[in-house]
Amino acid sequence: MRHDYKFLTEKKGLTASLFSPGKAHLILVSAIVAGFFLASSLLSYQADANKNESLLITPGKVAPQHIIENLPLPSEPQSNSLQLPFPVASKTDEGLVWKTIKVKPGENMAIIFSRMKISPTVLNQILHVNKSTRKLTHVLPGKKIKFQMNDKGELRQLVYQYNIANSLHIRKVSTGFTASTQERKLDTRIAHASARINLSLFLAGQSAGLSDNMTMTLANIFGWDIDFALDIRQGDHFTVIYEEIFMGDKKIRDGNILAAEFVNRGRTYRAIRYTDSRGRSQYYSPKGLSMRKAFLRTPVDFSRISSRFNLRRKHPVLNRIRAHKGVDYAARPGTPVKATGDGKIIFKGRKGGYGKTIVIKHGSAYSTLYAHMRSYNKKSRYGSRVKQGQIIGYIGSTGLATGPHLHYEFRVNGHHRNPLTVRLPTASPLPKKYLADFNSKAQTLVAQLNLIKNNTLALLQ
């Protein structure tokens, strides 16, 4: 009991010591100071709230000007709900690569898409975008197509350049695909050339800087008046004004011949290109007469005459006198044979010693015969109509022939005429309503031809 009493006595002594007069005063002062700091904090918080409220734009108030400092965005979003102020490339746009394929003979876009492992559904969507995508239905062998693929093997872009200046562009968008065509600007420049023939027309053309195609075009312009297999002589000369097509500083191709002059065996021929109001272009003499005749002078380009028109010729196979009522043109087997005029095929087949033969009727008075051919053009059918210059067959040696050549006959009202000397009917002249415009343009081109020819010939002398 004494021990318990002692404990109680000690506890009372502890309580008394805590609440002694000196220590009670100290606790009271501390409480007052803490209350003062708490009140100050509350007043400061209310002042900041009132300040922020004054920055709000309310009717009748104007927001004060202030500067917003651009801070760098975090490298990684801190939350999935963070919205960035610019689009971010999705994973499907990563790892984009371009692949170029070359169209092989016999391929179409279905085969190409299969080769690229692209779904046929994608091709179907592209082909139905607009009319421009129809170009993909006839892709040409040798052309190149570019595919842009992402890392999932999905098509993002396709580019098909279908000619030197134009290309088709396909792009993937959120709603499917878009298609557009792009055109590169081509420039047309005027050039001229002049040369004298020493060995051949083609060598003269090459020496003047003309391509073989341009030389052939030149020959075709004058082909109704000049037999380039027979009539060309050393010393003949020509002058030509023509177009060249450029893309930037690079020449892409030759353009049209605008004017040309050919002097053959002392006789001068001139041709001017003219386009009428309907967009039709032809070549005319400076007087407005068509260079185009109803018939070509020869049915084979640049071939050698192996036998002429001769009513008393000895046949090389039969070894007896037998009239040769046409002209033979020797050339390599397979050389194309052209119809010399517009008409209708009235015979196709084997014809005795003529071998494989075609006969064409030209109107009511004229007909032509082509014999000893190896084969026919597939489009040459009995009763079909043909155009001047159209290929009807190929040189061979069928029938009574000692070697590959074409036997050509020209008949007027059923009577044989010498194809080399017969006077060919002319085509229609330029309509009178175009003559004034033609004359003004022709005079300028003829003056240029004269200037170029005179300067060139002066240099050659």
VOPAGU-2260 file (C-alpha; in pm, 1 decimal, decimal comma):
REM VOPAGU-2260
SITE   aa  ch    i         X         Y         Z
SITE  MET   A    0       0,0       0,0       0,0
SITE  ARG   A    1     282,3     230,9      68,7
SITE  HIS   A    2     427,0     162,6    -263,1
SITE  ASP   A    3      94,3     254,7    -435,6
SITE  TYR   A    4      62,5     569,5    -236,7
SITE  LYS   A    5     413,8     665,8    -329,6
SITE  PHE   A    6     329,4     620,9    -700,5
SITE  LEU   A    7      25,5     840,9    -670,0
SITE  THR   A    8     218,9    1097,9    -479,4
SITE  GLU   A    9     488,9    1102,2    -751,4
SITE  LYS   A   10     220,4    1134,3   -1028,0
SITE  LYS   A   11      61,2    1429,8    -859,6
SITE  GLY   A   12     404,1    1586,9    -825,1
SITE  LEU   A   13     459,2    1548,2   -1204,6
SITE  THR   A   14     125,2    1713,4   -1286,9
SITE  ALA   A   15     191,5    1994,6   -1053,4
SITE  SER   A   16     532,2    2057,0   -1203,7
SITE  LEU   A   17     385,1    2079,1   -1559,8
SITE  PHE   A   18     129,7    2337,7   -1471,1
SITE  SER   A   19     344,8    2549,0   -1252,2
SITE  PRO   A   20     286,5    2930,1   -1289,5
SITE  GLY   A   21     611,1    2994,7   -1493,0
SITE  LYS   A   22     559,2    2717,8   -1743,5
SITE  ALA   A   23     189,1    2795,4   -1795,4
SITE  HIS   A   24     281,7    3147,9   -1905,6
SITE  LEU   A   25     525,6    3009,9   -2167,4
SITE  ILE   A   26     260,3    2777,3   -2321,2
SITE  LEU   A   27      12,0    3064,6   -2347,3
SITE  VAL   A   28     258,9    3283,1   -2540,9
SITE  SER   A   29     338,0    3000,9   -2787,1
SITE  ALA   A   30     -33,8    2949,9   -2858,6
SITE  ILE   A   31     -82,6    3319,5   -2931,0
SITE  VAL   A   32     215,0    3326,1   -3176,6
SITE  ALA   A   33      87,5    3016,0   -3362,4
SITE  GLY   A   34    -256,3    3170,0   -3397,1
SITE  PHE   A   35    -104,5    3487,4   -3542,7
SITE  PHE   A   36      87,8    3298,4   -3814,5
SITE  LEU   A   37    -222,8    3094,1   -3904,1
SITE  ALA   A   38    -430,9    3408,1   -3948,2
SITE  SER   A   39    -158,9    3564,5   -4170,5
SITE  SER   A   40    -154,6    3257,7   -4395,9
SITE  LEU   A   41    -531,6    3268,2   -4441,2
SITE  LEU   A   42    -522,7    3637,5   -4534,7
SITE  SER   A   43    -239,0    3575,6   -4792,8
SITE  TYR   A   44    -432,5    3289,5   -4954,5
SITE  GLN   A   45    -743,8    3509,3   -4986,2
SITE  ALA   A   46    -539,6    3786,4   -5148,8
SITE  ASP   A   47    -396,1    3546,9   -5412,1
SITE  ALA   A   48    -743,7    3418,6   -5488,4
SITE  ASN   A   49    -873,4    3771,3   -5541,8
SITE  LYS   A   50    -574,8    3848,4   -5770,0
SITE  ASN   A   51    -638,0    3541,7   -5988,9
SITE  GLU   A   52   -1005,3    3626,5   -6007,4
SITE  SER   A   53    -915,1    3969,3   -6145,2
SITE  LEU   A   54    -734,7    3800,9   -6441,0
SITE  LEU   A   55   -1055,5    3636,6   -6568,1
SITE  ILE   A   56   -1213,6    3802,8   -6876,8
SITE  THR   A   57   -1566,4    3901,3   -6784,6
SITE  PRO   A   58   -1806,0    4135,2   -6965,5
SITE  GLY   A   59   -1690,0    4490,6   -6916,3
SITE  LYS   A   60   -1336,5    4388,0   -6822,3
SITE  VAL   A   61   -1021,9    4374,8   -7035,4
SITE  ALA   A   62    -760,9    4108,0   -6974,5
SITE  PRO   A   63    -421,4    4252,2   -6896,8
SITE  GLN   A   64    -139,1    4184,8   -7146,9
SITE  HIS   A   65     100,8    3917,0   -7043,8
SITE  ILE   A   66     374,7    3699,9   -7196,8
SITE  ILE   A   67     340,3    3326,5   -7217,0
SITE  GLU   A   68     677,6    3159,6   -7215,2
SITE  ASN   A   69     711,1    2860,6   -7449,5
SITE  LEU   A   70     832,3    2567,3   -7253,5
SITE  PRO   A   71     974,2    2250,5   -7407,9
SITE  LEU   A   72     736,7    1957,4   -7423,1
SITE  PRO   A   73     830,6    1649,5   -7224,4
SITE  SER   A   74    1010,0    1384,7   -7426,0
SITE  GLU   A   75     752,4    1127,5   -7323,0
SITE  PRO   A   76     385,8    1190,0   -7232,5
SITE  GLN   A   77     332,2    1193,2   -6854,8
SITE  SER   A   78     -22,9    1073,8   -6901,3
SITE  ASN   A   79    -219,3     889,0   -7166,9
SITE  SER   A   80    -464,4    1179,8   -7175,7
SITE  LEU   A   81    -198,3    1436,3   -7272,7
SITE  GLN   A   82    -290,6    1609,9   -7601,9
SITE  LEU   A   83       5,3    1748,3   -7801,3
SITE  PRO   A   84     -49,9    2060,8   -8017,3
SITE  PHE   A   85      76,5    1887,9   -8337,2
SITE  PRO   A   86      17,0    1549,0   -8503,9
SITE  VAL   A   87     262,4    1275,6   -8431,6
SITE  ALA   A   88     355,6    1022,2   -8704,0
SITE  SER   A   89     187,7     692,7   -8636,3
SITE  LYS   A   90     377,3     369,2   -8642,6
SITE  THR   A   91     229,6     290,7   -8985,9
SITE  ASP   A   92     423,5     591,3   -9124,2
SITE  GLU   A   93     754,7     473,6   -8988,2
SITE  GLY   A   94    1011,4     284,8   -9192,0
SITE  LEU   A   95     881,9     406,0   -9531,1
SITE  VAL   A   96    1080,0     269,8   -9826,1
SITE  TRP   A   97    1048,9     311,1  -10203,5
SITE  LYS   A   98    1059,3       6,5  -10428,0
SITE  THR   A   99    1083,0      32,6  -10807,3
SITE  ILE   A  100     970,2    -246,2  -11039,8
SITE  LYS   A  101    1000,5    -273,8  -11417,2
SITE  VAL   A  102     695,9    -398,4  -11605,9
SITE  LYS   A  103     770,2    -726,0  -11781,0
SITE  PRO   A  104     609,5    -836,7  -12110,4
SITE  GLY   A  105     267,2    -988,7  -12043,8
SITE  GLU   A  106     232,4    -835,9  -11697,8
SITE  ASN   A  107     -63,3    -631,7  -11574,9
SITE  MET   A  108    -127,1    -454,2  -11246,0
SITE  ALA   A  109    -291,0    -759,3  -11089,5
SITE  ILE   A  110      28,2    -960,7  -11146,9
SITE  ILE   A  111     246,1    -672,0  -11030,4
SITE  PHE   A  112      44,2    -620,8  -10709,1
SITE  SER   A  113      68,6    -993,1  -10642,6
SITE  ARG   A  114     443,8    -972,8  -10691,9
SITE  MET   A  115     453,8    -684,5  -10441,4
SITE  LYS   A  116     230,4    -883,4  -10200,1
SITE  ILE   A  117     -37,6    -612,5  -10202,5
SITE  SER   A  118    -401,2    -715,8  -10163,9
SITE  PRO   A  119    -619,8    -721,1  -10479,7
SITE  THR   A  120    -872,5    -518,1  -10276,9
SITE  VAL   A  121    -624,9    -229,0  -10269,6
SITE  LEU   A  122    -588,0    -243,2  -10647,6
SITE  ASN   A  123    -964,8    -242,4  -10689,0
SITE  GLN   A  124    -993,5      65,4  -10465,8
SITE  ILE   A  125    -727,7     248,3  -10667,7
SITE  LEU   A  126    -884,8     167,1  -11004,9
SITE  HIS   A  127   -1213,2     320,3  -10888,2
SITE  VAL   A  128   -1071,3     648,8  -10752,8
SITE  ASN   A  129   -1122,0     849,7  -11075,7
SITE  LYS   A  130   -1066,8     835,1  -11451,6
SITE  SER   A  131    -692,7     899,2  -11427,5
SITE  THR   A  132    -631,9     559,0  -11265,2
SITE  ARG   A  133    -753,1     385,4  -11581,7
SITE  LYS   A  134    -400,8     429,8  -11712,1
SITE  LEU   A  135    -305,8     146,5  -11479,0
SITE  THR   A  136    -519,9     -94,1  -11683,0
SITE  HIS   A  137    -273,2     -73,3  -11973,7
SITE  VAL   A  138      78,2     -58,5  -11831,7
SITE  LEU   A  139     346,6     -90,6  -12097,7
SITE  PRO   A  140     642,1    -332,1  -12084,0
SITE  GLY   A  141     963,0    -156,8  -11986,7
SITE  LYS   A  142     787,5     117,7  -11789,2
SITE  LYS   A  143     878,3     161,4  -11421,7
SITE  ILE   A  144     636,2     184,1  -11129,6
SITE  LYS   A  145     740,7     310,7  -10785,3
SITE  PHE   A  146     579,7     179,5  -10466,7
SITE  GLN   A  147     619,7     338,0  -10123,0
SITE  MET   A  148     561,7      79,6   -9849,6
SITE  ASN   A  149     561,3     104,9   -9470,9
SITE  ASP   A  150     713,5    -143,5   -9228,9
SITE  LYS   A  151     390,5    -343,0   -9226,4
SITE  GLY   A  152     400,8    -395,6   -9603,2
SITE  GLU   A  153     111,0    -154,0   -9663,3
SITE  LEU   A  154     101,0      67,4   -9973,7
SITE  ARG   A  155     136,4     438,4   -9895,3
SITE  GLN   A  156     214,1     584,5  -10241,0
SITE  LEU   A  157     239,4     472,0  -10604,3
SITE  VAL   A  158     395,6     663,2  -10894,5
SITE  TYR   A  159     359,2     554,9  -11259,2
SITE  GLN   A  160     532,6     768,1  -11522,0
SITE  TYR   A  161     343,8     670,5  -11836,0
SITE  ASN   A  162     531,8     904,3  -12070,8
SITE  ILE   A  163     828,2    1136,9  -12063,3
SITE  ALA   A  164     632,9    1435,2  -11928,7
SITE  ASN   A  165     335,8    1291,0  -11737,1
SITE  SER   A  166     301,3    1071,1  -11430,1
SITE  LEU   A  167      19,3     930,8  -11218,3
SITE  HIS   A  168      44,0     971,5  -10839,6
SITE  ILE   A  169    -157,7     759,4  -10593,9
SITE  ARG   A  170    -157,1     844,1  -10221,4
SITE  LYS   A  171    -305,3     668,5   -9918,6
SITE  VAL   A  172    -533,6     884,1   -9704,4
SITE  SER   A  173    -762,0     813,1   -9411,2
SITE  THR   A  174   -1063,4     761,5   -9639,4
SITE  GLY   A  175    -887,1     540,5   -9894,1
SITE  PHE   A  176    -673,9     666,7  -10185,6
SITE  THR   A  177    -639,8     983,8  -10391,2
SITE  ALA   A  178    -512,4    1005,8  -10751,5
SITE  SER   A  179    -366,4    1294,8  -10948,4
SITE  THR   A  180    -153,8    1348,0  -11258,6
SITE  GLN   A  181     154,1    1565,2  -11276,2
SITE  GLU   A  182     291,6    1718,5  -11594,2
SITE  ARG   A  183     646,0    1836,4  -11646,8
SITE  LYS   A  184     689,5    2132,9  -11878,1
SITE  LEU   A  185     842,2    2066,9  -12219,3
SITE  ASP   A  186     999,4    2338,4  -12433,8
SITE  THR   A  187     997,6    2345,8  -12813,7
SITE  ARG   A  188    1302,1    2488,2  -12987,0
SITE  ILE   A  189    1353,5    2549,0  -13357,6
SITE  ALA   A  190    1657,4    2395,4  -13528,1
SITE  HIS   A  191    1775,5    2361,1  -13885,6
SITE  ALA   A  192    2009,4    2143,1  -14088,3
SITE  SER   A  193    2144,0    2133,5  -14440,3
SITE  ALA   A  194    2367,0    1882,8  -14618,9
SITE  ARG   A  195    2488,1    1760,9  -14956,3
SITE  ILE   A  196    2454,4    1391,3  -15043,9
SITE  ASN   A  197    2776,4    1211,9  -15133,8
SITE  LEU   A  198    2719,3     845,7  -15046,2
SITE  SER   A  199    2366,5     810,6  -14908,8
SITE  LEU   A  200    2079,0    1012,6  -14772,6
SITE  PHE   A  201    2118,4     866,7  -14422,4
SITE  LEU   A  202    2490,6     942,3  -14404,4
SITE  ALA   A  203    2422,9    1297,5  -14520,4
SITE  GLY   A  204    2153,6    1331,0  -14253,8
SITE  GLN   A  205    2389,4    1205,0  -13983,2
SITE  SER   A  206    2658,0    1450,7  -14091,3
SITE  ALA   A  207    2402,6    1732,2  -14053,7
SITE  GLY   A  208    2306,2    1616,5  -13703,9
SITE  LEU   A  209    1971,7    1460,1  -13796,9
SITE  SER   A  210    1847,7    1141,1  -13637,4
SITE  ASP   A  211    1762,0     850,0  -13867,7
SITE  ASN   A  212    1393,6     895,6  -13779,3
SITE  MET   A  213    1406,6    1259,0  -13886,1
SITE  THR   A  214    1577,8    1160,1  -14213,3
SITE  MET   A  215    1303,9     901,8  -14275,8
SITE  THR   A  216    1036,9    1165,9  -14209,2
SITE  LEU   A  217    1205,9    1394,0  -14458,8
SITE  ALA   A  218    1201,5    1115,1  -14718,6
SITE  ASN   A  219     834,0    1045,1  -14652,3
SITE  ILE   A  220     742,2    1409,7  -14712,0
SITE  PHE   A  221     892,0    1399,7  -15061,2
SITE  GLY   A  222     820,2    1030,6  -15120,8
SITE  TRP   A  223     531,7    1104,2  -15360,1
SITE  ASP   A  224     765,4    1290,3  -15599,0
SITE  ILE   A  225    1104,0    1127,9  -15544,7
SITE  ASP   A  226    1188,7     758,3  -15557,5
SITE  PHE   A  227    1459,7     742,6  -15290,8
SITE  ALA   A  228    1560,9     394,4  -15404,1
SITE  LEU   A  229    1616,4     502,2  -15764,6
SITE  ASP   A  230    1633,2     877,7  -15811,6
SITE  ILE   A  231    1894,5     991,3  -15555,0
SITE  ARG   A  232    2218,3    1119,3  -15707,8
SITE  GLN   A  233    2550,3    1238,1  -15569,3
SITE  GLY   A  234    2534,4    1614,2  -15530,8
SITE  ASP   A  235    2165,8    1624,5  -15434,9
SITE  HIS   A  236    2115,2    1839,5  -15126,1
SITE  PHE   A  237    1849,3    1925,1  -14872,5
SITE  THR   A  238    1760,6    2184,2  -14608,4
SITE  VAL   A  239    1520,4    2129,3  -14321,5
SITE  ILE   A  240    1369,8    2343,8  -14042,9
SITE  TYR   A  241    1240,1    2132,1  -13758,2
SITE  GLU   A  242    1141,3    2126,7  -13390,4
SITE  GLU   A  243    1333,0    1980,8  -13098,4
SITE  ILE   A  244    1159,2    1901,6  -12770,3
SITE  PHE   A  245    1351,4    1978,5  -12449,7
SITE  MET   A  246    1293,7    1923,4  -12079,9
SITE  GLY   A  247    1517,9    2180,0  -11916,0
SITE  ASP   A  248    1851,8    2153,3  -12093,8
SITE  LYS   A  249    1800,5    1791,8  -12199,4
SITE  LYS   A  250    1670,4    1707,0  -12546,4
SITE  ILE   A  251    1388,6    1455,1  -12523,4
SITE  ARG   A  252    1297,1    1393,7  -12886,0
SITE  ASP   A  253    1255,2    1545,9  -13231,2
SITE  GLY   A  254     941,7    1741,0  -13309,1
SITE  ASN   A  255     777,5    1816,8  -13643,7
SITE  ILE   A  256     945,9    1927,0  -13965,0
SITE  LEU   A  257     815,4    2279,8  -14027,1
SITE  ALA   A  258     963,8    2332,4  -14372,4
SITE  ALA   A  259    1198,4    2143,9  -14602,5
SITE  GLU   A  260    1365,8    2167,7  -14940,7
SITE  PHE   A  261    1507,9    1882,6  -15146,2
SITE  VAL   A  262    1703,3    1933,8  -15466,8
SITE  ASN   A  263    1705,3    1612,8  -15670,2
SITE  ARG   A  264    1886,7    1594,3  -16005,2
SITE  GLY   A  265    1862,0    1972,8  -16035,8
SITE  ARG   A  266    1489,6    1994,3  -15959,8
SITE  THR   A  267    1379,6    2171,0  -15641,0
SITE  TYR   A  268    1095,6    2045,2  -15421,8
SITE  ARG   A  269     969,6    2241,9  -15120,3
SITE  ALA   A  270     722,4    2151,9  -14848,5
SITE  ILE   A  271     556,2    2365,2  -14577,9
SITE  ARG   A  272     372,9    2219,3  -14280,2
SITE  TYR   A  273      35,3    2384,2  -14218,4
SITE  THR   A  274    -229,2    2316,4  -13951,4
SITE  ASP   A  275    -583,7    2429,2  -14026,0
SITE  SER   A  276    -851,0    2550,2  -13782,2
SITE  ARG   A  277    -965,0    2193,2  -13721,0
SITE  GLY   A  278    -617,7    2087,5  -13608,2
SITE  ARG   A  279    -534,8    1881,8  -13919,2
SITE  SER   A  280    -173,9    1911,0  -14033,9
SITE  GLN   A  281     -42,1    1838,1  -14381,9
SITE  TYR   A  282     246,3    1938,2  -14605,4
SITE  TYR   A  283     190,8    2167,6  -14902,1
SITE  SER   A  284     402,1    2323,7  -15171,5
SITE  PRO   A  285     459,9    2701,7  -15137,9
SITE  LYS   A  286     163,1    2743,0  -15376,3
SITE  GLY   A  287     -72,1    2551,7  -15147,5
SITE  LEU   A  288     -72,5    2225,5  -15346,1
SITE  SER   A  289     -72,1    1908,8  -15136,2
SITE  MET   A  290     256,8    1720,5  -15126,1
SITE  ARG   A  291      51,3    1409,1  -15068,2
SITE  LYS   A  292     -45,8    1231,1  -15386,1
SITE  ALA   A  293    -309,0     968,7  -15430,9
SITE  PHE   A  294     -26,7     709,8  -15455,8
SITE  LEU   A  295     317,1     655,5  -15309,6
SITE  ARG   A  296     584,4     623,0  -15572,6
SITE  THR   A  297     724,5     303,2  -15415,7
SITE  PRO   A  298     573,2      36,0  -15186,7
SITE  VAL   A  299     903,8     -47,2  -15010,2
SITE  ASP   A  300    1135,7     194,9  -14829,2
SITE  PHE   A  301    1490,4     229,6  -14964,3
SITE  SER   A  302    1502,4     -98,5  -15150,7
SITE  ARG   A  303    1702,5    -181,5  -15460,6
SITE  ILE   A  304    1533,3    -217,5  -15799,0
SITE  SER   A  305    1634,1    -556,5  -15934,6
SITE  SER   A  306    1417,1    -556,5  -16246,4
SITE  ARG   A  307    1240,6    -273,6  -16426,9
SITE  PHE   A  308     925,4    -249,5  -16635,2
SITE  ASN   A  309    1010,9    -427,2  -16965,6
SITE  LEU   A  310     767,4    -582,3  -17211,4
SITE  ARG   A  311    1051,6    -780,1  -17384,5
SITE  ARG   A  312    1230,8    -917,6  -17078,7
SITE  LYS   A  313    1362,5   -1276,5  -17066,2
SITE  HIS   A  314    1216,1   -1450,8  -16761,6
SITE  PRO   A  315    1500,8   -1570,1  -16529,6
SITE  VAL   A  316    1317,7   -1890,2  -16429,4
SITE  LEU   A  317    1126,6   -1982,8  -16745,5
SITE  ASN   A  318    1422,8   -1879,1  -16963,2
SITE  ARG   A  319    1202,6   -1730,8  -17234,4
SITE  ILE   A  320    1075,2   -1389,4  -17338,4
SITE  ARG   A  321     794,7   -1285,7  -17110,0
SITE  ALA   A  322     673,6    -930,8  -17056,5
SITE  HIS   A  323     765,6    -789,1  -16717,8
SITE  LYS   A  324     471,4    -561,0  -16648,4
SITE  GLY   A  325     590,8    -425,3  -16317,2
SITE  VAL   A  326     895,0    -337,0  -16109,7
SITE  ASP   A  327    1086,3    -572,0  -15879,1
SITE  TYR   A  328    1222,3    -436,1  -15550,8
SITE  ALA   A  329    1492,9    -653,9  -15394,0
SITE  ALA   A  330    1513,0    -646,6  -15014,8
SITE  ARG   A  331    1573,5    -873,8  -14719,6
SITE  PRO   A  332    1302,7   -1129,5  -14638,3
SITE  GLY   A  333    1045,8    -985,1  -14400,5
SITE  THR   A  334    1084,3    -624,7  -14517,0
SITE  PRO   A  335     742,3    -450,9  -14481,9
SITE  VAL   A  336     534,9    -389,2  -14794,7
SITE  LYS   A  337     307,1     -81,4  -14792,8
SITE  ALA   A  338     -13,4      -8,4  -14980,0
SITE  THR   A  339      68,0     276,5  -15217,3
SITE  GLY   A  340    -281,3     424,4  -15196,8
SITE  ASP   A  341    -614,7     411,5  -15016,3
SITE  GLY   A  342    -833,3     132,2  -15142,7
SITE  LYS   A  343    -999,8    -206,1  -15095,0
SITE  ILE   A  344    -838,6    -550,8  -15108,1
SITE  ILE   A  345   -1007,8    -739,1  -15391,9
SITE  PHE   A  346    -771,5   -1039,0  -15397,7
SITE  LYS   A  347    -560,4   -1214,1  -15134,9
SITE  GLY   A  348    -400,1   -1553,1  -15188,6
SITE  ARG   A  349    -176,3   -1750,4  -15420,2
SITE  LYS   A  350    -184,2   -1643,4  -15784,4
SITE  GLY   A  351      18,2   -1881,3  -16005,6
SITE  GLY   A  352     375,7   -1767,3  -16055,2
SITE  TYR   A  353     308,9   -1457,8  -15847,4
SITE  GLY   A  354     302,7   -1666,0  -15529,7
SITE  LYS   A  355     136,7   -1497,0  -15233,5
SITE  THR   A  356     -32,6   -1190,5  -15378,6
SITE  ILE   A  357    -256,9    -897,0  -15284,1
SITE  VAL   A  358    -449,5    -681,7  -15531,8
SITE  ILE   A  359    -593,2    -347,3  -15418,8
SITE  LYS   A  360    -862,3    -151,2  -15603,9
SITE  HIS   A  361    -829,4     229,2  -15579,6
SITE  GLY   A  362   -1153,1     389,3  -15692,1
SITE  SER   A  363   -1286,1     306,2  -16035,6
SITE  ALA   A  364    -973,8     352,7  -16249,7
SITE  TYR   A  365    -668,7     236,6  -16056,6
SITE  SER   A  366    -544,3     -93,3  -15908,7
SITE  THR   A  367    -210,6    -217,6  -15771,6
SITE  LEU   A  368     -65,1    -569,0  -15735,0
SITE  TYR   A  369     192,1    -694,1  -15478,3
SITE  ALA   A  370     344,8   -1038,7  -15541,3
SITE  HIS   A  371     599,1   -1296,5  -15413,9
SITE  MET   A  372     529,7   -1203,2  -15049,9
SITE  ARG   A  373     638,5   -1432,0  -14768,5
SITE  SER   A  374     337,4   -1353,6  -14547,7
SITE  TYR   A  375      49,1   -1112,2  -14500,2
SITE  ASN   A  376     -28,3    -860,0  -14231,9
SITE  LYS   A  377    -297,4   -1006,5  -14004,8
SITE  LYS   A  378    -514,1    -700,5  -14067,8
SITE  SER   A  379    -502,6    -752,9  -14445,0
SITE  ARG   A  380    -820,6    -942,7  -14521,0
SITE  TYR   A  381   -1017,1    -990,8  -14838,5
SITE  GLY   A  382   -1267,4    -707,0  -14871,5
SITE  SER   A  383   -1105,4    -489,0  -14604,2
SITE  ARG   A  384   -1012,3    -127,2  -14668,4
SITE  VAL   A  385    -653,4      -7,4  -14639,2
SITE  LYS   A  386    -491,4     331,7  -14601,8
SITE  GLN   A  387    -198,4     469,5  -14793,7
SITE  GLY   A  388     125,0     356,8  -14626,0
SITE  GLN   A  389     -43,0      75,1  -14432,5
SITE  ILE   A  390     165,2    -243,7  -14411,5
SITE  ILE   A  391     -12,2    -522,0  -14598,5
SITE  GLY   A  392     257,8    -791,8  -14608,2
SITE  TYR   A  393     625,6    -882,5  -14603,6
SITE  ILE   A  394     879,4    -949,8  -14875,3
SITE  GLY   A  395     950,5   -1312,4  -14962,8
SITE  SER   A  396    1023,7   -1536,2  -15260,8
SITE  THR   A  397     701,9   -1735,8  -15313,0
SITE  GLY   A  398     600,9   -1835,3  -15667,8
SITE  LEU   A  399     843,8   -1813,8  -15957,6
SITE  ALA   A  400    1118,1   -1610,0  -15789,6
SITE  THR   A  401    1495,6   -1647,5  -15781,9
SITE  GLY   A  402    1533,7   -1454,7  -15455,3
SITE  PRO   A  403    1346,7   -1239,0  -15204,5
SITE  HIS   A  404    1185,3    -939,0  -15369,0
SITE  LEU   A  405     852,3    -764,6  -15426,3
SITE  HIS   A  406     691,6    -757,8  -15769,6
SITE  TYR   A  407     478,1    -440,9  -15798,1
SITE  GLU   A  408     232,1    -355,1  -16074,8
SITE  PHE   A  409      31,6     -38,3  -16140,2
SITE  ARG   A  410    -277,1     -51,6  -16363,0
SITE  VAL   A  411    -496,5     223,1  -16506,6
SITE  ASN   A  412    -835,8     106,5  -16637,0
SITE  GLY   A  413    -696,9    -247,2  -16647,4
SITE  HIS   A  414    -386,9    -154,0  -16852,6
SITE  HIS   A  415     -37,2    -189,9  -16711,9
SITE  ARG   A  416     164,9     128,9  -16665,7
SITE  ASN   A  417     527,7     172,8  -16565,0
SITE  PRO   A  418     515,7     246,9  -16189,2
SITE  LEU   A  419     835,0     449,5  -16215,3
SITE  THR   A  420     713,1     694,0  -16477,9
SITE  VAL   A  421     334,4     698,2  -16462,0
SITE  ARG   A  422     187,4    1038,5  -16376,9
SITE  LEU   A  423      23,9     998,4  -16039,3
SITE  PRO   A  424    -301,0    1179,0  -15956,9
SITE  THR   A  425    -267,4    1457,1  -15700,5
SITE  ALA   A  426    -457,0    1497,1  -15377,8
SITE  SER   A  427    -686,4    1792,3  -15303,6
SITE  PRO   A  428    -516,8    2134,4  -15264,6
SITE  LEU   A  429    -547,8    2353,4  -14955,9
SITE  PRO   A  430    -901,8    2498,7  -14926,3
SITE  LYS   A  431    -923,6    2862,9  -15037,9
SITE  LYS   A  432   -1036,8    2988,4  -14697,1
SITE  TYR   A  433    -694,0    2898,9  -14553,3
SITE  LEU   A  434    -478,4    3036,1  -14836,3
SITE  ALA   A  435    -423,9    3386,5  -14693,1
SITE  ASP   A  436    -306,1    3251,8  -14356,7
SITE  PHE   A  437     -97,6    2984,0  -14526,9
SITE  ASN   A  438      74,7    3232,2  -14760,6
SITE  SER   A  439     182,6    3460,5  -14476,0
SITE  LYS   A  440     340,2    3170,4  -14286,9
SITE  ALA   A  441     487,2    3007,7  -14596,6
SITE  GLN   A  442     668,5    3324,8  -14703,2
SITE  THR   A  443     852,7    3344,9  -14371,0
SITE  LEU   A  444     956,0    2978,3  -14380,4
SITE  VAL   A  445    1066,5    2993,7  -14745,3
SITE  ALA   A  446    1283,5    3297,9  -14667,2
SITE  GLN   A  447    1445,4    3104,8  -14382,7
SITE  LEU   A  448    1504,8    2804,0  -14609,1
SITE  ASN   A  449    1680,7    3026,3  -14863,8
SITE  LEU   A  450    1900,4    3186,7  -14599,2
SITE  ILE   A  451    2003,5    2854,3  -14442,0
SITE  LYS   A  452    2068,6    2690,6  -14779,4
SITE  ASN   A  453    2278,8    2977,7  -14911,4
SITE  ASN   A  454    2491,7    2998,0  -14596,0
SITE  THR   A  455    2548,9    2621,8  -14588,5
SITE  LEU   A  456    2632,5    2587,9  -14955,9
SITE  ALA   A  457    2871,5    2881,4  -14929,6
SITE  LEU   A  458    3058,6    2696,5  -14654,3
SITE  LEU   A  459    3073,2    2376,7  -14860,3
SITE  GLN   A  460    3224,0    2546,6  -15161,6
